[in-house]
């Protein structure tokens, strides 16, 4: 029984969305003022195909700056759950990229209320899903503001999409 619990805990932690934080800069509270939206051109995908995902970051009040290298494996991760709400691990995990070297504030892209940032952040279906079925997907954004002391970190979560995966 104990071995079973350890295996389940290992699967849960292996399935938790994580990516090295991307550099960002924001004013005010501990969390940046960003709305994260996730969309897809397809609600059904084949297991051997690419899932066409777009991540949109928009600021409703204040300017927020992010690394121009923000993408899947560098600040964007996907949280995937079965229809029952349990985290699932992909068939083949996405290889994580090392964090990018820090850049000056002038090297960051500014997201203003009138100018959202859109990342085409698709992934191969086998890098997101364990097999055919119906899944709920959210984008998780990891940012760190290295200009502040101590360094601030933020974790932002998108809306949820339902994706059907066929063989």
C-alpha positions as CSV (number, residue, x, y, z in Angstrom):
1,X,0.0,0.0,0.0
2,X,2.8,2.4,0.9
3,X,4.5,1.7,-2.4
4,X,1.3,2.5,-4.2
5,X,1.0,5.8,-2.4
6,X,4.6,6.7,-3.3
7,X,4.0,5.9,-7.0
8,X,0.8,8.0,-7.1
9,X,2.6,10.9,-5.4
10,X,5.5,10.6,-7.9
11,X,3.0,10.7,-10.8
12,X,1.3,13.8,-9.4
13,X,4.6,15.7,-8.9
14,X,5.8,14.6,-12.3
15,X,2.7,16.0,-13.9
16,X,2.7,19.3,-12.1
17,X,3.2,22.2,-14.5
18,X,6.7,23.7,-14.3
19,X,9.1,25.7,-16.5
20,X,12.1,27.7,-15.6
21,X,11.0,31.3,-14.9
22,X,11.2,33.9,-17.6
23,X,12.5,37.3,-16.7
24,X,9.9,40.0,-16.2
25,X,9.5,43.4,-14.5
26,X,6.5,45.0,-12.9
27,X,5.5,47.6,-10.4
28,X,3.4,47.5,-7.4
29,X,2.2,44.4,-5.6
30,X,4.0,41.1,-5.5
31,X,2.1,39.8,-8.6
32,X,2.1,41.5,-12.0
33,X,-1.2,42.8,-13.4
34,X,-1.5,40.3,-16.3
35,X,-4.4,38.4,-17.7
36,X,-3.4,35.1,-19.3
37,X,-5.6,33.7,-22.0
38,X,-5.2,30.3,-23.7
39,X,-6.8,29.5,-27.0
40,X,-6.6,26.9,-29.7
41,X,-7.6,26.6,-33.3
42,X,-8.6,23.0,-32.7
43,X,-10.6,21.2,-30.0
44,X,-9.8,17.8,-31.4
45,X,-6.2,16.7,-32.2
46,X,-4.6,13.4,-33.1
47,X,-2.0,11.9,-30.7
48,X,0.7,12.2,-33.4
49,X,0.0,15.8,-34.2
50,X,0.8,19.3,-32.8
51,X,-1.7,21.0,-30.6
52,X,-2.1,24.6,-31.9
53,X,-2.0,26.6,-28.7
54,X,-1.7,30.4,-28.3
55,X,-0.9,32.1,-25.0
56,X,-2.0,35.7,-24.8
57,X,-0.8,38.1,-22.1
58,X,-2.6,41.4,-21.6
59,X,-2.2,44.0,-19.0
60,X,-5.4,45.8,-17.9
61,X,-3.8,48.6,-15.9
62,X,-0.1,48.9,-15.7
63,X,2.8,48.1,-18.1
64,X,4.4,44.8,-17.5
65,X,7.6,43.7,-19.2
66,X,8.6,40.1,-20.1
67,X,11.4,38.4,-21.8
68,X,11.1,38.2,-25.6
69,X,12.2,34.5,-25.2
70,X,9.0,33.6,-23.2
71,X,7.8,30.3,-24.7
72,X,7.1,26.7,-23.8
73,X,10.0,25.5,-21.7
74,X,11.0,29.1,-20.8
75,X,8.3,30.6,-18.6
76,X,5.3,28.8,-20.1
77,X,4.2,25.4,-19.0
78,X,1.0,23.5,-19.5
79,X,-1.1,22.0,-16.7
80,X,-3.1,19.0,-18.0
81,X,-5.9,17.3,-16.1
82,X,-8.2,14.5,-17.0
83,X,-11.9,15.2,-17.1
84,X,-12.0,13.9,-13.5
85,X,-9.7,16.8,-12.4
86,X,-6.6,14.7,-11.7
87,X,-3.3,15.9,-13.0
88,X,-1.9,13.6,-15.8
89,X,1.6,13.1,-17.0
90,X,2.4,13.3,-20.7
91,X,3.5,10.3,-22.7
92,X,6.9,12.0,-23.4
93,X,7.6,15.1,-21.2
94,X,8.8,18.3,-23.0
95,X,12.5,18.8,-22.6
96,X,13.1,21.9,-20.4
97,X,15.4,24.6,-21.8
98,X,17.8,26.3,-19.4
99,X,16.8,29.8,-18.2
100,X,17.9,32.6,-20.5
101,X,20.7,34.9,-19.3
102,X,19.4,38.1,-17.7
103,X,18.8,41.1,-20.0
104,X,18.6,44.8,-19.1
105,X,15.1,46.3,-18.8
106,X,15.5,47.8,-22.3
107,X,15.7,44.2,-23.6
108,X,12.3,43.2,-22.2
109,X,9.1,43.5,-24.2
110,X,6.5,45.8,-22.6
111,X,2.9,44.6,-22.4
112,X,0.6,47.6,-22.2
113,X,-3.2,47.8,-21.9
114,X,-3.4,48.6,-25.7
115,X,-0.8,46.0,-26.8
116,X,-1.0,42.3,-25.7
117,X,1.8,39.8,-26.2
118,X,0.8,36.6,-28.0
119,X,3.0,33.5,-28.0
120,X,2.3,30.7,-30.4
121,X,3.1,28.0,-28.0
122,X,1.9,24.8,-29.5
123,X,3.3,21.5,-28.4
124,X,3.3,17.9,-29.7
125,X,0.3,16.0,-28.4
126,X,2.6,13.3,-26.9
127,X,4.4,16.1,-24.9
128,X,1.1,17.0,-23.3
129,X,-1.2,14.0,-23.0
130,X,-0.7,10.4,-21.9
131,X,-2.9,9.0,-24.6
132,X,-6.3,9.4,-26.4
133,X,-9.1,10.9,-24.3
134,X,-10.6,14.2,-23.1
135,X,-8.3,16.6,-21.2
136,X,-8.5,20.1,-19.6
137,X,-5.5,22.3,-20.3
138,X,-4.3,25.5,-18.7
139,X,-1.2,27.6,-19.4
140,X,0.9,28.4,-16.4
141,X,3.3,31.4,-16.7
142,X,6.4,31.6,-14.4
143,X,8.0,35.1,-14.2
144,X,10.8,36.5,-12.0
145,X,11.6,40.1,-11.4
146,X,15.4,40.2,-10.8
147,X,15.5,44.0,-10.5
148,X,13.8,43.7,-7.1
149,X,15.6,42.6,-3.9
150,X,14.8,40.0,-3.0
151,X,13.9,38.6,-6.4
152,X,10.1,38.4,-6.9
153,X,8.5,35.5,-8.5
154,X,5.0,35.2,-10.0
155,X,2.9,32.3,-11.2
156,X,-0.1,33.2,-13.4
157,X,-2.7,30.8,-14.7
158,X,-4.8,30.9,-17.8
159,X,-8.4,29.9,-18.6
160,X,-9.0,26.3,-19.2
161,X,-9.5,24.6,-22.6
162,X,-11.0,21.2,-23.2
163,X,-9.1,19.2,-25.8
164,X,-10.2,15.8,-27.2
165,X,-7.3,13.6,-28.3
166,X,-7.8,10.8,-30.8
167,X,-5.4,7.9,-31.5
